[in-house]
Amino acid sequence: MQPEITVGLDGSAESLAAARWAAHEAELRGLPVRLLHLWLLPSMWARNVPDENSQGEAAQRVLQHAEGDLLARFPRVPVITELVPADTAAELLPAASNAVLLVLGSQGLGAVQGYVLGSVALHAVARSERPVVLVRAPEEPAEVGADGAPPGPVAVGVSLRPGYRTVLEFAFGAAARRGVPLLALHTTGHRRSFLGREAPPDEAARQAAREQLHEALRPWREKFPAVHVVEHLGEESPARAVVDIAPGAGLLVVGRGHRAGPGPRTGPVAHAAVHHATCPVAVVPHD
């Protein structure tokens, strides 16, 4: 089957923004976009539930509205619609198994309160085997690009672990397709004395970290020579750093390690990004 970009729709403004972002990405990659709407079947114990025909018609309207919007904005992108009856929202991931990228809407409430990250998005971010992008509805429509996202560079939080190559490849590819710079951020974390006070910077350690960052990016610079890379070395916590850099970015890319065990687990950096970043966030699983 041909790879595709899948959008999870729920009829909200955020999911429509996600569909527009996905269609623009599909146009850049030369892929179709699939609009997927889970039709959650009512529990047998539920009361005052609309009849099945009414629910089905409402679900179809969600798909038709988004499809019409995308065909008008992105006429060259093939759009596929799919209505999937499901018992739980957790069935989104199996339904999107053919996707190279899953895109979901997420509601923003500002920097202090952060995102209202629904159970569907949280489960997808924590469990998906493919990258997941979360998109919020823009507050200022006049200040967005063709993908419905704010213009700006691609920013990526860089870990120096060997398994992080999939994250860097995603970030470099995104910057190359958009023709924008890549801001590569690595942090050493606060250095504190035994009294809890910040210790003076260790310039030797900073220089070593700077060289390690440059070396980690070298093979990707060679693979994507057209991408202008800006390296940034910070001392704050990685979670704080990715949130602080998000307002100026068109896309923020972070990694999520594979974790076993019950319950959704994203790690502190991905958790901070998806809850507090103000731009679209791509969470890329890595070894």
Secondary structure as the mmCIF struct_conf table of DSSP 4:
data_model
#
loop_
_struct_conf.conf_type_id
_struct_conf.id
_struct_conf.beg_label_comp_id
_struct_conf.beg_label_asym_id
_struct_conf.beg_label_seq_id
_struct_conf.end_label_comp_id
_struct_conf.end_label_asym_id
_struct_conf.end_label_seq_id
STRN STRN1 GLU A 4 LEU A 9
BEND BEND1 GLY A 11 SER A 12
HELX_RH_AL_P HELX_RH_AL_P1 ALA A 13 ARG A 29
TURN_TY1_P TURN_TY1_P1 GLY A 30 GLY A 30
STRN STRN2 VAL A 33 LEU A 40
HELX_LH_PP_P HELX_LH_PP_P1 LEU A 41 SER A 43
TURN_TY1_P TURN_TY1_P2 MET A 44 TRP A 45
BEND BEND2 ASN A 48 ASN A 48
HELX_LH_PP_P HELX_LH_PP_P2 VAL A 49 ASP A 51
HELX_RH_AL_P HELX_RH_AL_P2 GLU A 52 ARG A 73
TURN_TY1_P TURN_TY1_P3 PRO A 75 ARG A 76
BEND BEND3 VAL A 77 VAL A 77
STRN STRN3 VAL A 79 ALA A 86
BEND BEND4 ASP A 87 THR A 88
HELX_RH_3T_P HELX_RH_3T_P1 ALA A 89 GLU A 91
HELX_RH_AL_P HELX_RH_AL_P3 LEU A 92 ALA A 95
TURN_TY1_P TURN_TY1_P4 ALA A 96 ASN A 98
STRN STRN4 ALA A 99 GLY A 105
STRN STRN5 GLN A 107 GLY A 108
TURN_TY1_P TURN_TY1_P5 ALA A 111 GLN A 113
STRN STRN6 TYR A 115 VAL A 116
HELX_RH_AL_P HELX_RH_AL_P4 SER A 119 ARG A 127
BEND BEND5 GLU A 129 ARG A 130
STRN STRN7 VAL A 132 VAL A 135
BEND BEND6 GLU A 139 GLU A 139
HELX_RH_3T_P HELX_RH_3T_P2 PRO A 141 GLU A 143
TURN_TY1_P TURN_TY1_P6 ALA A 146 ASP A 147
BEND BEND7 GLY A 148 ALA A 149
STRN STRN8 VAL A 154 GLY A 157
BEND BEND8 ARG A 161 ARG A 161
HELX_RH_3T_P HELX_RH_3T_P3 PRO A 162 TYR A 164
HELX_RH_AL_P HELX_RH_AL_P5 ARG A 165 ARG A 178
TURN_TY1_P TURN_TY1_P7 GLY A 179 GLY A 179
STRN STRN9 LEU A 182 THR A 187
STRN STRN10 ARG A 192 ARG A 192
TURN_TY1_P TURN_TY1_P8 PHE A 194 LEU A 195
BEND BEND9 GLY A 196 GLY A 196
HELX_LH_PP_P HELX_LH_PP_P3 ARG A 197 ARG A 197
STRN STRN11 GLU A 198 GLU A 198
HELX_LH_PP_P HELX_LH_PP_P4 ALA A 199 PRO A 201
HELX_RH_AL_P HELX_RH_AL_P6 GLU A 203 LYS A 223
TURN_TY1_P TURN_TY1_P9 PRO A 225 ALA A 226
BEND BEND10 VAL A 227 VAL A 227
STRN STRN12 VAL A 229 GLY A 234
BEND BEND11 GLU A 236 GLU A 236
HELX_RH_AL_P HELX_RH_AL_P7 PRO A 238 ILE A 245
HELX_RH_3T_P HELX_RH_3T_P4 ALA A 246 GLY A 248
BEND BEND12 GLY A 250 GLY A 250
STRN STRN13 LEU A 251 GLY A 257
BEND BEND13 GLY A 261 GLY A 263
HELX_RH_AL_P HELX_RH_AL_P8 PRO A 268 HIS A 276
BEND BEND14 THR A 278 CYS A 279
STRN STRN14 VAL A 281 HIS A 286
#
